[in-house]
Amino acid sequence: MRITLSFDNGPIPGSTERILDVLKARGLRASFFALGKLAAVPEGRRLLQRAKDEGHWIGNHTMNHGTPLGETGDPEHVEHEIVAAERVLGGLALPERLFRPNGGGRLGEHLLSDAARTWLIAHKYTVVTWNNVPGDWIEPRRGWVERASLLARCSRPCRIAVGARCAWLRVVAGRRVSAMLSGSFSTSRARARFSMRRRKPRSSRAVIRR
């Protein structure tokens, strides 16, 4: 089984460091889909720079993580959410340009408007979705690792997306991530298979393999 890890909604001081520490200790690389508003502050930018320096991919996850782009009433939503975040991320972002829409962990028409799709295609973005959302933000939060493992058995390759209320792994950055990486899965380096709307970046990713 091949699993690609991605973390959304950061960077958050106090949580992102712990996630990076765990990934580094396990020899894993992941993809971080950052919010422009958090990347714009000095501490957030420092954390993303560390992530990039340690071999992780940085992608665009909108500026504010507000109303899904397919449902928003803002006529300037492409500029306010996608373009604004792109400007903030600048050289930190992967050159191949990855974008993850926000939508409460659900796939559907609500993720992207026609204007957003047109802009992303014109600017050669790859839209990265998911097929394993264990609901780490849902109370009670205990048990999401087991849910992720169960879901992973049903989808191959598996793309686990872990979000955050205000952190990249929602109060699970240290011990529970270590438990997931150490207890539920073994690790190795290989090429990950993203489910992407456009071309695949050529760089390799570290993945978790059963």
N, C-alpha and C positions, 0 to 999 in steps of 0.2 A: 504494500500500500504506500502511495506517495501522498504526502501532506505538505501543503504550502501554508505557512503561518503569515498572517497579516494583522496589524494593529491599527485601529482607527482612533480618531478624535483627540489626538495629542498634538504637541508634546505637553506633558504636565510635570513640572518639577516635583520630585519626591516619588513619582511612580515610574516615569520613563527611564530614569537611571537604573532602577532595580530591574526593569525588563531587559535593558541592555546588558547589565551585569550577568543575568541568567543566560541570555543568548550567547554571550561571549564565553562563559564558562562551559557551555555545552557545544561550542563550535558551530553554532547555527547562525544563519543570516535570514532575515525576514524583510517584509515590506511594510513601511509605515506610511499610512495615508493621513497626512497632517492637515489641520485646520489653519487657514491663513491667519486668523485673528490670534491664535496662540503662537504661531511661528513668527509673528511680527514683533513680539517682545524679546528683549535680549536673552533672557534665560531660555526661552523656547528655541530661539535660533541656535544657541550654544548646544542644546540637546540634539537638535537635528544635525548639526555639524558633526557631533560625536557619532551619531548613527551612520552618517555617510562615511566618515573616516573608518568606521569598523566594518564597512562592506555591505550595509543595508541599503535597500532601495527606498527613496522618498517619492511619494506620489501626492497628488492634489485631491483633497477631500472636501472641497468648497471652502469659502471664507468663513462662514458662520454656522454651518450645519443647521440651517433653519428648515423652513418648509421644503419638502422635496421639490426638485426643479420641475417635475411634471405637474405639480399642483399649485405652484406659486402664482400669485396675481401680480407680481412685480414685473413690469415690462422690460426692466433693465437687469433681469436676474442673471443673465450670462455674464455681463460686465461686473455685477456686484458680487457674484459667487465664484465663478470659474476664473475669469480674467484677473480679478483682484488677488485671488489666492496664488495664481501663477506668478504675478509680479512679486509677491512677498517671498515665495519659495526661491525664485531665481535659480542660481546655479546649484542649489542644494538638491533640486529635483533631478530624477533620472532623465538623461537626455532623450530617451524614447518616449517620455511624456505619458505618465499613467494617471488616470482619473477614476476615482471611485465615487459614485453618487451616494447620497444619503437617503435612506428610506425605511428606517425602523427594522432593518434586517429582512425585509420582504422584497422579492423581485416582482417587477410589474411595470405597467405604463406610467406609474406615478414617479418613477425614478428620473426620467428625462423628458423635457419638452422638445418639440420639434426644433425650436431655436437652439437649444443646447446640443442636440444631436448634430445639427448642421454645423455648428461652430466647432465641435470636437472633431468631426470628420475633416473639416477644412484645415484644422491645425494639427492633424495627424496624431491625435491622442488615441491611446488604447484604453478602452473602458474595462475595468477589472471588477468583476462581480464576485460571487461566493456561492458555495453550496453547502456550507456547514456553519450555522450561526447558533451556538449553544446557549445563547441567552444569558450571558454572564452578568447582565445588569438586572435580571429579574429576581425578585425576592422569593424565597430565600436563595441567597447566592451560592450556598454550598451545593455541590453536585454538578456544576456546569462542566467540569473536566470529564466526568463520567458520561454526560450527555454528548459531549464532543466526540468521545471515543466511540460511543454507540452509533452516532450519525456517520462517523468516518467509515464504519464497516459497510455502510450502504452506498457510498459514493466513491468512485475511483477514477481519476485522482481526486483527492479531497482538498478543498480550499477553505481552511478555517479562518473565519473573520471574528476577531474579538474586539469589542468596542469599549467604551467607557462613559460613565456619567461625566467625569471630568478628568479621567486618567486613561492611560492606554490599556490597562488591564483591570480596571475597577477593583481596587483593594485586593488583587490577587497577584500582584507583581512579583512577590518574592517566593514565599513558601509554596503556594499552589502551582505557580508556573514550574518551579523546580520539581514538584511532585508529578506534574503532567509530563515533563520532559524526561524525568528519571524513572517514573513508575509505569506509566501507561504505554510509553513508546520507547523504542531504541532509535538511535540517530545515525545518520550517515550523510555524506555530501553527494549530491546528484543534481541533475537538471530538473527543475520544477516545471510542471505543466500548468500554466495559468489558463483559465477560461477567458480568453480575450477576444474582443470584438474585431481587433485589427491584428497587425503583425506581432510576433513575440519578440521581446528584447533578446539579444543574443547572450547576455551575461548568464552565468550559472547561479543557482540558488542552493543554499543548504536546505534540505528537507528532512522530515521525519519519516522513517520508513518502518513498516512492520514486516 
